[in-house]
Amino acid sequence: MKILAFETTERIGTVAAAEDANVLSQVSLDPALRSAASLVPAMARLLDEVGWQPGDVDLVAVTIGPGSFTGLRVGVTAAKVFAYAVGADILGIDTLETIAGGLPTDVRRVAVAVDAQRGQVAAAVLRRRDDGLFEFEQPMRLIDTDAWLTALPEGIVVAGPVLDKLKNRLPKTLTLAPSEFWHPTAAVVARLASTYYAAGRRDDLWQLVPHYSRRSAAEEKCGP
């Protein structure tokens, strides 16, 4: 099964191609451009690199949040349009689960967070199951950054892109994941999608939407 995966929840996104769980290639989006301008060229370059035509893709996978409002909208919209155009199936993968899924196999429990702006993080605690996949021990919640740091369980591994800003504020009782595992990648999205698809999971193309940690500033100003 040929999988095309998108990860655009951060400023610099990635796209990846995989056959089942075997990742063939991953391409980073041009950091000089916004995701809306860089995603399609990166995808075209990736397909050319692995020798696929668009119609060869069987499954499109995409991170659905939490993350950047604009990045999520661009990624999910592109994934849905591509899947519709070529008749592929689609799967949405949680961003925090994607970060956890990229960690070394000896990590059994992890606190993951992304920057939600306004002094807050979107955070969750995940634990590794016997089959190697992670599940949510504590669901994603929007929480003040200081409160999150205070509430972190002693000894737990911590990961996530918010550590770019907070690594020097973490209590000494915590274990910091290596920095190469802080950010979500399309390669991990592809591997997780392969596993979930093989287990029978499917998403509806028309119902799949981004999962935001909060309403946008414009929506909040409009009221309820």
Protein Blocks (a to p, Z undefined) as FASTA:
>chain_A
ZZddddfkbmbdcddddehjbcfbdcdddfkbcfklmmmmmmmmmmmmnopafklpmbdc
ddebdcdfklmmmmmmmmmmmmmmnopacddddfklmmmmmpcfklmbdcddddeejoia
cdddddddfkopacdfbdcddddfklmmmmpcghiacedjklmmmmmmpcfkbccddfkl
mpccfklmmmmmmmmmmnopacdfklpccddfbdcfklmmnoZZ
